[in-house]
Amino acid sequence: MNRETLLKQIEQWHADGNHQEIEDAVRALPEVGRDFDLSCMLARALNNLSRYGDALEILESVRDQGRDDALWHYRVAYSLYYLDREADSIPHFERAIALGDDHPDTYQMLLWAKKAAKQHLDAKPEGKNTDGEARTAFVAKAIATLELNMRLQPNARTMRLEDGLDLMLRDKGLGYVNGGGSQLSPEGEITSCDIEIKLAEDSPEIIETILSIAKKLDIAKGSKLKYRALAGGTEVEYPIGKLEGFAVYINHANQPPEVWQKHNVNEVADELHRLLGNNGTLVFSHWNGPKEVALYFYGEGGADAMQAKAKPFLDTHPLCQNCRIVRLA
């Protein structure tokens, strides 16, 4: 397999969540055949396998080549963050952004790292802003609304999407997140949600920029970006979203009491997280309804493939007997 073919195969394995195949293929190469790009892809796979120390070791081996590479710094930061070295990860997240990383996830993880690092400090200087968030005031000239085809609880929407997006918009001087809301079914289940963004400018360039950012967000297919100028004009709408998803509905009354005494929904969620990896838990949420508990999974690789990975577990776990599986996007 030549290098170009291997790189394409690695990207396909990554999209499908087959990270072990990536490690096996790259490690099978002779050391002289493992260049910077392949080393970084190996590190990404190891991170996705939760082997953060191994990933960091690989990345350190190509440090000289990665000093001015945004992705290298992001992957180093990712490894450090999940090794509980949040303070050490912060300069690498910031360096990735300075080198041109404009993915909202990078800002989200930078924010998480700064919040976690503050929690680990023995003392915090009073009156000092340590979260690094820009606090620029904007006079809004336009509004963009992300209408998300996702069943996200408000805290999941805030922590996974809104906070990082807000930090990114402020950092770039584009605007800020003004809040969000949820649409409910008659039973109280969230069926969709939205995020409102106030923008400092109204121009074709700002539309293009916001649309580019929205397309990078981890959101489901069927979502929309709506844009309108506050001075008047026609609202425009753009399709966005790349993730697919499915829900597992567990009925409270479907199992004998002794099953609930031995098992709980958290163990189901944890095992599905492990099985699906980044292919089903890029964004995760849940709902505790009057009759059912719903677990929502959104990720890459396609809903059918995600369900296929989950099926053997769902077929055998006591709580999941007779559960409902519903495709979301």
Backbone bond lengths (Angstrom), bond angles and torsions (degrees), N, CA, C in turn:
res aa  C-N    CA-C-N  psi(-1)  N-CA   C-N-CA  omega(-1)  CA-C   N-CA-C  phi
1 M - - - 1.463 - - 1.538 108.81 -
2 N 1.352 116.12 121.61 1.461 117.67 179.80 1.532 110.39 -75.07
3 R 1.337 115.26 171.71 1.453 119.92 -172.57 1.523 112.03 -62.21
4 E 1.326 117.81 -44.68 1.466 120.98 -177.89 1.523 111.12 -61.66
5 T 1.324 116.02 -42.95 1.466 120.26 178.69 1.518 110.95 -64.72
6 L 1.341 116.36 -40.30 1.454 120.58 179.14 1.526 111.27 -63.42
7 L 1.336 116.98 -43.09 1.460 120.26 179.49 1.527 111.14 -61.22
8 K 1.320 116.98 -41.66 1.468 120.31 177.90 1.519 110.84 -65.05
9 Q 1.340 115.78 -40.05 1.460 119.34 179.50 1.527 111.15 -65.52
10 I 1.331 116.22 -39.06 1.464 120.52 178.38 1.517 110.68 -62.47
11 E 1.321 117.74 -42.90 1.471 120.17 179.25 1.528 110.84 -64.18
12 Q 1.334 116.67 -35.98 1.462 119.25 177.88 1.519 110.55 -68.96
13 W 1.342 117.01 -43.04 1.469 119.86 176.18 1.527 110.64 -59.08
14 H 1.336 115.87 -41.31 1.466 119.68 179.75 1.529 110.50 -62.31
15 A 1.330 116.75 -45.99 1.466 120.82 -179.82 1.532 111.03 -61.95
16 D 1.339 116.27 -33.01 1.462 120.97 -179.04 1.525 112.85 -86.49
17 G 1.334 116.66 -5.54 1.457 119.86 -179.09 1.511 114.51 79.38
18 N 1.314 117.61 18.47 1.469 121.78 -178.76 1.524 109.88 -95.23
19 H 1.315 115.73 68.22 1.463 121.00 -172.36 1.533 112.73 -73.57
20 Q 1.332 116.61 -28.69 1.466 118.76 178.01 1.526 110.83 -65.18
21 E 1.329 116.90 -36.19 1.462 120.40 177.47 1.525 110.81 -61.78
22 I 1.327 116.77 -37.31 1.468 120.36 177.98 1.520 110.18 -63.35
23 E 1.331 116.45 -48.16 1.466 118.87 179.31 1.522 111.20 -58.87
24 D 1.324 116.74 -46.55 1.465 120.60 -177.65 1.527 111.02 -60.23
25 A 1.344 116.61 -43.37 1.464 120.42 -176.95 1.521 111.62 -67.96
26 V 1.331 117.72 -43.22 1.464 120.42 -177.32 1.519 110.80 -72.33
27 R 1.325 117.54 -39.90 1.474 119.49 179.84 1.516 112.04 -69.82
28 A 1.338 116.98 -20.96 1.465 120.27 177.84 1.527 112.07 -72.94
29 L 1.338 116.36 -17.22 1.459 120.28 179.13 1.531 110.12 -74.74
30 P 1.324 117.88 148.53 1.470 119.54 172.03 1.526 109.27 -64.51
31 E 1.332 116.67 151.66 1.462 120.97 -177.56 1.526 112.06 -52.02
32 V 1.329 116.16 -38.63 1.476 119.44 -178.18 1.524 111.37 -68.91
33 G 1.333 117.01 -18.65 1.461 120.43 -178.89 1.516 113.52 -92.06
34 R 1.350 116.40 -3.14 1.453 120.18 -178.91 1.525 108.91 -98.23
35 D 1.330 116.48 97.42 1.457 120.11 -177.90 1.535 110.44 -85.73
36 F 1.325 116.24 -172.92 1.462 121.73 -176.05 1.530 111.44 -59.66
37 D 1.335 117.17 -47.41 1.462 120.27 -177.57 1.521 111.67 -61.50
38 L 1.325 116.73 -44.33 1.457 120.41 -179.12 1.523 111.15 -67.64
39 S 1.318 116.63 -35.93 1.468 119.86 176.69 1.519 110.47 -62.82
40 C 1.333 116.33 -42.61 1.462 120.12 179.47 1.528 111.54 -67.08
41 M 1.323 117.17 -36.03 1.460 119.89 177.14 1.521 110.90 -68.45
42 L 1.319 116.33 -36.77 1.456 119.68 175.15 1.524 110.36 -62.78
43 A 1.327 116.52 -43.70 1.464 120.53 178.96 1.528 110.59 -62.19
44 R 1.325 117.49 -41.03 1.460 120.52 177.67 1.527 110.69 -59.71
45 A 1.336 116.36 -44.30 1.463 120.06 179.21 1.524 111.00 -62.61
46 L 1.326 116.92 -41.95 1.462 120.40 179.48 1.521 111.00 -65.14
47 N 1.321 117.13 -38.67 1.465 119.76 174.90 1.524 110.57 -60.21
48 N 1.338 116.28 -42.52 1.453 119.80 -179.47 1.519 112.65 -71.23
49 L 1.328 116.62 -16.94 1.468 121.74 174.32 1.528 111.13 -92.50
50 S 1.348 115.38 7.74 1.477 122.40 -179.67 1.522 112.47 64.15
51 R 1.313 117.04 26.89 1.470 121.80 176.89 1.531 107.60 -107.00
52 Y 1.311 114.18 69.03 1.459 121.67 -169.50 1.530 112.28 -68.57
53 G 1.320 117.12 -35.26 1.460 119.59 177.59 1.517 112.43 -65.64
54 D 1.339 116.48 -41.37 1.464 120.46 177.24 1.528 110.49 -64.72
55 A 1.335 116.26 -40.63 1.465 119.97 178.96 1.521 110.64 -62.32
56 L 1.329 116.58 -43.12 1.461 120.36 -179.40 1.525 111.15 -64.18
57 E 1.315 116.84 -37.17 1.468 120.28 178.14 1.522 111.09 -62.67
58 I 1.327 116.94 -43.02 1.466 120.55 178.05 1.522 110.20 -63.63
59 L 1.313 117.24 -44.38 1.464 120.80 -179.31 1.527 111.72 -64.62
60 E 1.326 117.38 -37.41 1.468 120.51 177.78 1.522 111.26 -64.94
61 S 1.316 116.62 -27.30 1.468 119.88 -178.93 1.529 112.01 -70.66
62 V 1.339 117.40 -17.47 1.472 120.99 179.05 1.530 109.96 -121.53
63 R 1.328 115.87 29.14 1.461 120.79 -177.46 1.522 112.46 -56.18
64 D 1.327 118.35 -44.53 1.467 121.01 -176.79 1.523 111.57 -59.10
65 Q 1.333 116.71 -38.14 1.460 120.40 179.61 1.530 112.31 -78.06
66 G 1.317 116.37 -21.25 1.452 119.81 -174.98 1.504 115.83 -95.64
67 R 1.311 118.21 -2.87 1.466 120.96 -174.21 1.520 113.23 -54.50
68 D 1.326 116.75 -36.29 1.464 120.61 -177.64 1.527 111.78 -114.92
69 D 1.324 115.91 28.19 1.458 121.25 -179.63 1.529 109.05 -113.94
70 A 1.329 116.21 119.81 1.466 120.82 -174.98 1.525 112.11 -61.81
71 L 1.342 116.76 -42.54 1.460 119.36 -178.07 1.525 111.70 -65.75
72 W 1.340 116.89 -36.97 1.457 119.87 178.30 1.522 109.61 -61.17
73 H 1.321 117.20 -46.65 1.465 120.27 -179.68 1.526 110.77 -64.32
74 Y 1.331 117.77 -38.83 1.462 119.92 178.73 1.524 110.62 -62.52
75 R 1.333 116.95 -43.81 1.465 119.37 -177.40 1.524 112.04 -70.36
76 V 1.331 116.70 -35.18 1.463 119.53 172.91 1.527 109.74 -61.43
77 A 1.326 115.95 -47.12 1.463 120.59 -179.65 1.524 111.04 -60.68
78 Y 1.323 116.42 -41.56 1.468 121.66 179.86 1.521 110.07 -60.59
79 S 1.328 116.18 -46.18 1.468 120.27 179.09 1.522 110.80 -61.25
80 L 1.320 116.16 -47.76 1.460 120.29 -178.25 1.528 111.22 -62.56
81 Y 1.321 116.44 -41.04 1.462 120.23 -179.17 1.519 110.79 -58.50
82 Y 1.331 116.55 -46.74 1.457 119.47 -176.82 1.529 113.08 -82.52
83 L 1.301 116.95 -3.23 1.463 121.72 169.02 1.531 110.56 -92.68
84 D 1.340 115.92 12.40 1.472 122.94 -178.69 1.522 111.84 63.16
85 R 1.325 115.91 30.07 1.465 121.48 175.34 1.535 107.87 -112.53
86 E 1.335 114.62 57.08 1.464 119.93 -172.99 1.525 112.48 -59.92
87 A 1.330 116.65 -42.17 1.470 118.96 -178.82 1.527 111.24 -62.07
88 D 1.338 116.61 -37.22 1.473 120.02 178.85 1.523 111.84 -70.27
89 S 1.342 116.62 -25.93 1.464 119.22 -177.78 1.519 112.54 -75.73
90 I 1.324 117.10 -25.51 1.470 121.23 -172.05 1.527 112.92 -58.70
91 P 1.346 119.93 -48.76 1.480 118.22 -179.97 1.524 113.07 -60.74
92 H 1.321 117.27 -30.69 1.469 119.89 179.89 1.533 111.15 -74.73
93 F 1.336 117.55 -40.47 1.471 118.84 173.56 1.529 110.22 -59.93
94 E 1.325 116.54 -44.54 1.458 120.47 -178.88 1.527 111.34 -65.70
95 R 1.325 116.75 -37.84 1.469 120.01 178.74 1.526 110.44 -67.65
96 A 1.336 117.35 -38.57 1.466 120.50 177.43 1.523 110.30 -59.85
97 I 1.330 116.50 -43.47 1.466 120.74 179.15 1.521 110.71 -65.10
98 A 1.334 116.80 -42.02 1.469 120.64 179.90 1.521 111.28 -63.53
99 L 1.343 115.98 -28.92 1.466 120.47 -179.51 1.529 112.58 -87.33
100 G 1.330 116.59 3.55 1.464 118.90 173.53 1.509 116.12 112.88
101 D 1.330 118.31 2.46 1.462 119.88 176.25 1.528 108.09 -68.52
102 D 1.330 116.32 111.13 1.464 120.13 -179.40 1.522 111.35 -116.66
103 H 1.337 115.78 33.40 1.459 119.59 176.71 1.523 108.37 -87.03
104 P 1.330 118.31 130.13 1.467 120.06 -179.36 1.523 113.67 -56.23
105 D 1.339 117.73 -30.28 1.464 120.45 179.29 1.523 111.93 -60.96
106 T 1.318 116.85 -33.55 1.460 120.01 179.72 1.524 110.14 -65.41
107 Y 1.315 116.44 -42.84 1.462 120.32 176.71 1.532 110.66 -65.40
108 Q 1.335 116.08 -38.28 1.465 119.48 179.51 1.524 110.66 -62.29
109 M 1.324 116.60 -45.04 1.457 119.60 -178.89 1.525 111.52 -70.72
110 L 1.329 117.00 -33.64 1.461 119.87 174.65 1.531 109.91 -60.85
111 L 1.312 116.48 -43.03 1.454 120.65 179.12 1.521 110.86 -63.69
112 W 1.345 117.05 -45.12 1.467 120.31 177.35 1.531 110.83 -59.44
113 A 1.336 115.91 -42.97 1.467 119.93 -178.34 1.518 110.91 -63.02
114 K 1.326 116.78 -41.82 1.463 119.93 -179.12 1.523 111.07 -67.91
115 K 1.318 116.42 -39.16 1.462 119.13 177.55 1.521 110.87 -65.92
116 A 1.328 117.08 -42.41 1.461 120.58 179.55 1.521 111.28 -67.16
117 A 1.310 116.71 -39.90 1.467 120.35 -179.61 1.520 110.53 -64.54
118 K 1.327 116.97 -37.12 1.470 119.72 177.07 1.519 110.96 -63.18
119 Q 1.333 116.20 -38.16 1.453 119.98 -179.63 1.523 111.49 -65.38
120 H 1.335 116.36 -27.43 1.463 120.57 -176.45 1.524 112.22 -89.08
121 L 1.334 117.84 -7.59 1.453 120.07 179.99 1.524 110.56 -76.42
122 D 1.315 115.98 140.26 1.466 119.86 176.89 1.519 111.33 -73.45
123 A 1.325 116.04 -32.32 1.461 120.12 -179.55 1.513 108.73 -145.12
124 K 1.327 115.90 145.49 1.460 121.78 -179.58 1.527 108.15 -124.21
125 P 1.326 118.89 124.39 1.472 120.30 179.17 1.520 110.68 -56.91
126 E 1.293 117.37 127.87 1.458 121.00 -178.23 1.524 111.03 -66.65
127 G 1.319 114.14 141.17 1.456 119.83 175.75 1.507 114.46 76.04
128 K 1.331 117.05 5.48 1.460 119.37 -177.81 1.522 109.41 -102.80
129 N 1.309 117.21 130.30 1.453 121.60 178.22 1.519 108.39 -80.26
130 T 1.354 116.63 107.19 1.463 119.76 -175.69 1.517 113.27 -103.31
131 D 1.345 117.45 -1.71 1.465 116.87 -179.04 1.516 112.13 -89.26
132 G 1.310 118.88 -6.89 1.455 121.86 174.46 1.505 114.40 73.32
133 E 1.320 118.95 5.54 1.465 120.43 -175.80 1.522 110.74 -76.78
134 A 1.314 115.76 129.43 1.464 119.95 176.42 1.526 109.46 -66.72
135 R 1.321 117.39 139.81 1.458 121.54 -177.04 1.523 110.79 -119.60
136 T 1.316 116.01 35.57 1.452 120.41 -178.14 1.526 110.65 -66.55
137 A 1.324 116.79 138.96 1.460 121.22 176.25 1.524 109.31 -87.56
138 F 1.324 116.10 137.07 1.454 121.01 -179.05 1.519 109.98 -121.48
139 V 1.316 115.97 141.86 1.455 121.54 168.27 1.524 105.96 -98.56
140 A 1.315 116.15 109.52 1.457 119.97 -172.06 1.529 111.61 -67.79
141 K 1.321 115.37 136.26 1.455 121.91 175.70 1.522 112.62 -117.01
142 A 1.343 115.69 -11.94 1.459 120.21 179.22 1.524 108.44 -154.51
143 I 1.319 115.49 160.80 1.461 121.86 178.47 1.519 108.85 -128.15
144 A 1.319 115.67 132.32 1.460 121.89 172.29 1.526 107.77 -115.71
145 T 1.313 116.97 135.27 1.459 121.57 178.78 1.519 109.29 -121.15
146 L 1.334 115.28 124.90 1.457 121.17 173.63 1.521 107.83 -90.96
147 E 1.321 117.12 110.38 1.459 121.45 175.41 1.522 107.53 -94.46
148 L 1.323 116.17 109.14 1.455 122.03 -169.83 1.520 111.43 -98.21
149 N 1.302 115.71 123.85 1.463 122.20 175.67 1.535 108.16 -82.04
150 M 1.347 114.00 62.63 1.460 119.83 -173.13 1.531 109.77 -144.88
151 R 1.308 115.08 144.95 1.464 120.90 179.16 1.532 108.23 -99.03
152 L 1.319 115.02 76.32 1.455 120.99 -175.56 1.521 110.63 -107.13
153 Q 1.317 116.40 129.19 1.454 120.44 170.73 1.528 108.42 -64.06
154 P 1.343 117.96 151.50 1.468 119.94 -178.00 1.527 114.03 -53.06
155 N 1.348 117.28 -40.43 1.468 117.98 -179.08 1.515 111.60 -68.42
156 A 1.345 117.60 -34.91 1.463 120.66 177.01 1.524 110.56 -67.93
157 R 1.328 116.26 -41.44 1.468 120.48 178.53 1.522 110.66 -63.10
158 T 1.330 116.20 -42.03 1.458 120.20 -178.60 1.515 112.10 -68.07
159 M 1.320 116.48 -50.57 1.462 120.79 -174.52 1.518 112.46 -71.79
160 R 1.349 117.09 -33.15 1.467 119.13 -173.88 1.522 113.28 -92.76
161 L 1.345 116.81 -23.95 1.459 119.24 -174.74 1.525 113.28 -128.15
162 E 1.328 117.03 -53.40 1.463 119.93 -168.97 1.519 113.55 -66.09
163 D 1.337 117.44 -45.61 1.465 119.78 -173.02 1.527 112.17 -63.36
164 G 1.331 116.57 -48.04 1.458 119.38 -179.77 1.514 112.36 -67.03
165 L 1.332 116.40 -38.45 1.470 120.55 178.52 1.518 110.25 -63.86
166 D 1.325 116.22 -41.93 1.466 120.12 178.87 1.528 111.05 -61.93
167 L 1.328 116.46 -45.16 1.464 120.24 179.27 1.523 111.23 -61.54
168 M 1.321 116.56 -41.28 1.464 121.19 179.74 1.523 111.39 -64.50
169 L 1.332 116.84 -45.89 1.460 120.73 -178.54 1.524 111.37 -63.47
170 R 1.324 117.37 -42.66 1.463 120.86 178.55 1.527 110.72 -66.00
171 D 1.329 115.99 -42.66 1.459 120.59 -178.36 1.526 111.35 -60.58
172 K 1.329 116.27 -36.10 1.455 121.16 -178.53 1.533 112.61 -90.70
173 G 1.335 116.90 -1.72 1.450 119.89 -179.97 1.511 113.90 71.02
174 L 1.330 117.05 25.69 1.458 120.74 -176.54 1.524 112.92 -91.64
175 G 1.322 117.00 -30.78 1.450 120.31 -175.87 1.511 109.77 156.94
176 Y 1.354 116.57 -148.82 1.448 119.98 -178.84 1.523 109.74 -160.17
177 V 1.324 115.81 160.02 1.459 121.30 174.99 1.520 108.49 -79.61
178 N 1.322 115.85 125.35 1.457 121.21 -175.49 1.529 112.89 -95.12
179 G 1.315 116.89 -3.35 1.463 120.18 -179.50 1.508 111.21 132.48
180 G 1.320 115.14 -176.40 1.456 120.27 -179.26 1.506 110.92 -153.90
181 G 1.313 115.79 173.23 1.457 120.84 -179.58 1.510 111.13 -151.87
182 S 1.333 115.57 172.54 1.459 121.91 -177.52 1.519 110.13 -130.84
183 Q 1.322 116.24 147.27 1.449 123.10 172.45 1.524 107.88 -106.42
184 L 1.345 116.89 134.71 1.456 121.72 -172.06 1.519 112.28 -115.93
185 S 1.321 115.44 150.16 1.461 121.34 170.15 1.524 108.75 -79.78
186 P 1.337 118.96 168.79 1.465 120.44 177.34 1.533 113.03 -57.43
187 E 1.347 117.18 -26.06 1.463 121.04 179.83 1.522 112.32 -84.39
188 G 1.346 116.66 -5.39 1.453 119.92 179.45 1.514 114.64 95.86
189 E 1.329 117.50 5.78 1.460 120.69 178.46 1.529 109.64 -82.14
190 I 1.307 116.31 135.65 1.462 120.08 175.64 1.528 108.87 -68.40
191 T 1.318 116.21 128.55 1.457 121.17 179.01 1.524 112.33 -105.02
192 S 1.334 116.90 -25.96 1.460 122.17 176.61 1.522 107.07 -164.83
193 C 1.315 116.30 172.16 1.467 119.50 179.30 1.523 109.12 -152.49
194 D 1.317 116.11 172.94 1.458 119.03 -178.91 1.520 110.62 -145.75
195 I 1.336 114.56 159.15 1.464 123.08 176.94 1.520 107.17 -130.18
196 E 1.326 116.44 126.11 1.467 120.80 179.44 1.528 109.71 -99.91
197 I 1.328 114.96 133.72 1.466 121.92 179.87 1.522 108.69 -120.73
198 K 1.315 116.65 128.49 1.463 120.87 172.63 1.523 108.43 -97.94
199 L 1.330 115.62 132.53 1.454 122.09 -172.79 1.521 111.58 -113.09
200 A 1.332 114.93 144.67 1.463 120.79 -175.94 1.522 112.58 -78.27
201 E 1.322 117.75 -17.94 1.466 121.32 -177.57 1.521 110.15 -134.14
202 D 1.309 116.08 161.32 1.459 123.35 172.62 1.522 107.24 -128.76
203 S 1.318 115.58 107.97 1.468 119.64 -178.27 1.523 108.55 -163.84
204 P 1.338 117.15 161.31 1.470 119.30 174.93 1.526 111.75 -57.77
205 E 1.327 116.78 -32.89 1.466 120.67 -178.75 1.536 110.88 -67.15
206 I 1.337 116.26 -40.36 1.462 118.95 -179.19 1.524 110.06 -68.72
207 I 1.321 117.31 -36.23 1.470 120.55 176.38 1.529 109.41 -61.06
208 E 1.329 116.00 -47.42 1.460 120.69 -179.16 1.529 110.83 -61.26
209 T 1.337 116.55 -40.80 1.462 120.57 -179.12 1.524 111.41 -66.54
210 I 1.328 117.10 -46.90 1.465 121.00 -178.96 1.526 110.80 -65.50
211 L 1.322 116.51 -38.15 1.463 119.82 178.11 1.521 110.06 -64.95
212 S 1.332 117.35 -41.07 1.467 121.21 178.25 1.530 110.70 -61.36
213 I 1.336 116.80 -42.63 1.465 120.91 178.32 1.528 110.30 -64.61
214 A 1.338 116.41 -44.55 1.465 120.54 -177.70 1.519 111.71 -61.51
215 K 1.318 117.22 -35.15 1.464 120.47 -179.19 1.524 112.26 -70.86
216 K 1.331 116.99 -17.38 1.464 120.28 178.41 1.524 112.57 -90.28
217 L 1.310 117.03 -13.16 1.454 120.43 -179.13 1.522 111.15 -68.16
218 D 1.315 115.78 148.74 1.457 120.88 176.04 1.528 108.80 -82.59
219 I 1.328 115.09 82.82 1.458 121.09 -179.24 1.521 109.25 -132.72
220 A 1.324 115.42 162.27 1.456 121.09 -170.75 1.526 112.78 -82.62
221 K 1.319 114.06 154.19 1.453 120.85 172.21 1.533 109.53 -58.43
222 G 1.319 114.73 149.49 1.459 119.00 -177.52 1.509 113.29 90.57
223 S 1.333 117.06 -1.00 1.463 120.69 176.66 1.530 109.34 -82.85
224 K 1.345 115.56 166.46 1.470 120.27 -177.07 1.527 110.17 -139.06
225 L 1.317 115.16 150.74 1.459 122.48 167.17 1.521 107.77 -110.98
226 K 1.338 116.28 123.20 1.455 120.95 176.26 1.527 108.50 -112.27
227 Y 1.325 115.54 139.51 1.470 121.13 -176.26 1.524 109.25 -134.59
228 R 1.331 114.82 136.51 1.467 119.03 173.76 1.524 109.58 -149.72
229 A 1.319 114.76 144.82 1.467 121.12 175.63 1.514 108.96 -80.39
230 L 1.326 117.18 140.28 1.457 120.43 179.31 1.522 111.86 -71.15
231 A 1.330 116.85 -21.86 1.467 120.47 179.20 1.523 112.22 -78.79
232 G 1.302 117.97 -0.15 1.463 121.37 -178.77 1.509 110.54 115.98
233 G 1.297 116.04 174.69 1.458 120.55 -178.89 1.514 110.79 115.33
234 T 1.303 114.73 171.04 1.461 121.42 -176.07 1.524 111.11 -84.00
235 E 1.307 116.14 136.86 1.459 120.47 175.16 1.522 109.57 -71.47
236 V 1.319 115.98 136.34 1.466 121.22 178.03 1.522 108.32 -113.35
237 E 1.322 115.31 152.66 1.467 121.21 -173.81 1.523 110.28 -134.38
238 Y 1.325 116.45 138.05 1.461 121.68 -178.85 1.529 109.45 -131.39
239 P 1.338 117.41 135.94 1.467 119.16 174.93 1.535 110.22 -73.93
240 I 1.313 116.98 138.18 1.460 122.19 177.77 1.528 108.47 -141.39
241 G 1.319 115.99 172.76 1.461 121.17 176.59 1.515 112.13 109.43
242 K 1.329 115.88 138.39 1.463 121.25 -177.71 1.524 113.33 -131.38
243 L 1.326 117.77 -13.49 1.459 120.68 -176.09 1.522 111.50 -88.01
244 E 1.315 115.49 154.49 1.456 121.81 169.34 1.524 107.81 -115.27
245 G 1.319 116.64 164.78 1.446 117.99 -175.91 1.514 113.67 -155.62
246 F 1.328 114.45 165.97 1.455 120.37 174.07 1.521 108.90 -149.09
247 A 1.313 115.91 160.90 1.460 122.33 -179.53 1.514 109.72 -122.30
248 V 1.329 114.62 145.36 1.465 122.29 172.79 1.524 106.94 -111.35
249 Y 1.329 117.14 118.88 1.463 122.56 179.30 1.530 108.96 -105.50
250 I 1.318 116.11 117.48 1.461 122.59 -179.39 1.527 108.43 -107.05
251 N 1.321 116.50 118.88 1.460 120.93 -176.50 1.521 110.14 -81.15
252 H 1.348 116.16 131.76 1.464 120.97 -179.18 1.527 112.03 -61.00
253 A 1.331 116.21 -34.95 1.468 119.99 -171.05 1.522 113.51 -95.42
254 N 1.327 117.39 -1.50 1.460 120.33 -173.76 1.522 114.00 -78.29
255 Q 1.337 117.64 -14.01 1.450 120.37 -175.63 1.523 110.41 -122.64
256 P 1.310 117.06 149.88 1.475 120.59 177.21 1.524 110.75 -62.48
257 P 1.330 118.28 153.66 1.468 121.49 -178.59 1.522 113.22 -55.16
258 E 1.349 116.90 -35.01 1.468 118.73 -177.79 1.523 112.71 -65.03
259 V 1.335 116.78 -26.60 1.468 119.42 176.70 1.519 109.49 -67.37
260 W 1.335 116.95 -42.73 1.458 120.77 178.88 1.522 111.79 -68.92
261 Q 1.329 116.84 -24.91 1.458 120.03 176.82 1.526 111.73 -70.93
262 K 1.338 116.29 -30.04 1.465 120.99 -177.23 1.526 113.18 -94.85
263 H 1.328 117.11 -23.27 1.465 120.85 -172.90 1.531 109.87 -133.29
264 N 1.335 115.41 159.42 1.464 120.59 174.72 1.514 110.02 -141.95
265 V 1.308 115.27 165.07 1.463 120.85 -174.63 1.522 111.05 -65.44
266 N 1.329 118.00 -29.57 1.471 120.10 -179.18 1.514 112.09 -59.53
267 E 1.316 118.05 -37.87 1.465 119.50 -179.80 1.524 110.97 -69.12
268 V 1.342 116.31 -31.11 1.469 119.68 175.10 1.519 109.71 -66.99
269 A 1.333 116.49 -46.92 1.466 120.71 -179.86 1.522 110.94 -61.94
270 D 1.327 117.31 -43.27 1.473 120.57 -178.74 1.523 111.63 -62.98
271 E 1.327 116.70 -42.34 1.463 119.03 -178.48 1.526 110.97 -70.59
272 L 1.313 117.90 -37.57 1.468 119.81 176.49 1.520 110.89 -66.15
273 H 1.325 117.82 -36.23 1.464 121.14 173.06 1.518 110.00 -56.83
274 R 1.316 116.09 -47.25 1.465 120.28 -177.18 1.522 111.15 -64.65
275 L 1.326 116.49 -43.75 1.460 120.52 -177.05 1.527 112.37 -68.29
276 L 1.318 116.40 -40.34 1.457 120.76 -173.93 1.524 112.82 -84.73
277 G 1.334 118.01 -31.10 1.455 120.33 -178.21 1.509 110.94 56.39
278 N 1.339 116.00 -143.63 1.468 119.17 -178.50 1.522 112.28 -69.07
279 N 1.340 116.75 -9.75 1.459 118.69 -179.32 1.518 113.43 -85.09
280 G 1.314 117.76 -1.03 1.446 118.08 176.44 1.505 113.88 -148.18
281 T 1.310 117.08 -2.55 1.460 118.27 -176.38 1.525 111.89 -131.01
282 L 1.315 116.83 25.88 1.459 117.97 170.36 1.520 108.98 -58.22
283 V 1.314 115.34 -39.59 1.459 121.28 173.44 1.528 106.73 -135.35
284 F 1.324 116.69 128.14 1.457 121.59 -177.83 1.518 108.92 -131.05
285 S 1.330 116.14 142.90 1.455 120.68 175.55 1.523 107.97 -151.91
286 H 1.334 116.07 177.70 1.454 119.95 -178.25 1.531 109.54 -153.69
287 W 1.314 114.90 169.83 1.466 122.05 176.23 1.517 108.74 -146.71
288 N 1.325 116.36 132.27 1.460 121.73 176.99 1.515 107.54 -106.89
289 G 1.327 116.45 94.59 1.455 121.44 -176.12 1.514 112.33 -90.08
290 P 1.330 116.39 177.24 1.470 120.39 -178.22 1.523 113.22 -65.82
291 K 1.330 117.35 -27.83 1.462 120.23 -178.56 1.530 113.18 -121.18
292 E 1.328 116.46 -22.65 1.460 120.13 -174.94 1.524 111.29 -135.05
293 V 1.319 114.75 153.01 1.457 121.85 167.24 1.527 106.39 -106.14
294 A 1.320 116.66 129.08 1.464 120.96 -179.25 1.518 109.88 -113.10
295 L 1.324 116.17 134.41 1.459 123.08 174.05 1.516 107.45 -114.35
296 Y 1.342 116.95 124.58 1.458 122.03 -176.45 1.530 109.63 -108.31
297 F 1.329 116.03 133.23 1.463 121.32 179.62 1.525 109.45 -128.19
298 Y 1.333 115.95 129.77 1.463 122.05 176.48 1.523 108.46 -127.78
299 G 1.329 116.38 136.25 1.452 118.62 179.74 1.509 112.67 -170.21
300 E 1.321 114.53 -173.18 1.454 122.39 179.38 1.527 109.85 -87.41
301 G 1.318 115.45 167.99 1.456 119.53 172.69 1.507 115.34 94.74
302 G 1.333 118.22 -9.60 1.459 120.25 176.82 1.517 112.86 97.69
303 A 1.341 115.81 139.76 1.458 121.19 -178.30 1.519 112.20 -63.28
304 D 1.335 117.54 -37.05 1.467 120.34 -179.12 1.524 110.73 -63.38
305 A 1.337 116.55 -43.72 1.464 120.06 179.56 1.526 110.86 -66.98
306 M 1.319 116.86 -37.92 1.452 120.75 178.06 1.530 110.68 -62.56
307 Q 1.328 116.27 -45.56 1.459 119.99 -179.96 1.527 111.48 -65.38
308 A 1.341 116.38 -35.66 1.463 119.96 178.81 1.530 110.86 -63.46
309 K 1.333 116.79 -37.65 1.467 119.97 177.49 1.523 111.39 -67.79
310 A 1.320 115.73 -35.37 1.460 120.28 -176.41 1.527 113.05 -81.47
311 K 1.326 117.67 -24.67 1.471 121.46 -169.43 1.525 114.41 -57.43
312 P 1.342 120.57 -48.00 1.469 118.25 -178.71 1.523 113.05 -57.39
313 F 1.321 116.90 -39.06 1.461 120.46 177.96 1.518 111.04 -68.77
314 L 1.340 117.04 -45.83 1.459 120.68 -178.32 1.528 111.29 -64.07
315 D 1.337 116.53 -31.78 1.470 120.30 -179.61 1.520 112.50 -71.08
316 T 1.326 117.41 -20.76 1.465 119.77 -172.82 1.530 114.54 -114.07
317 H 1.337 118.30 -20.98 1.461 118.48 -177.85 1.532 110.21 -73.48
318 P 1.344 117.35 133.06 1.477 120.30 -175.90 1.525 114.46 -55.47
319 L 1.332 118.15 -38.61 1.459 119.42 -178.54 1.520 113.10 -70.58
320 C 1.321 116.79 -20.16 1.468 120.47 -171.64 1.522 113.01 -98.02
321 Q 1.315 117.35 4.45 1.456 119.23 176.59 1.532 108.61 -65.56
322 N 1.305 116.00 127.53 1.470 122.77 179.71 1.531 112.54 68.13
323 C 1.347 117.41 20.24 1.464 118.42 175.97 1.532 109.28 -73.20
324 R 1.311 115.32 158.87 1.468 121.14 176.94 1.529 109.53 -95.79
325 I 1.322 116.83 136.74 1.465 122.51 173.94 1.516 107.82 -114.03
326 V 1.331 116.68 122.15 1.465 121.33 -175.81 1.524 109.03 -126.23
327 R 1.307 115.43 128.90 1.467 119.90 175.44 1.528 109.31 -74.68
328 L 1.328 116.53 135.85 1.466 121.28 -176.21 1.522 113.54 -105.75
329 A 1.312 118.55 -32.38 1.475 121.16 -176.88 1.504 108.82 -156.58
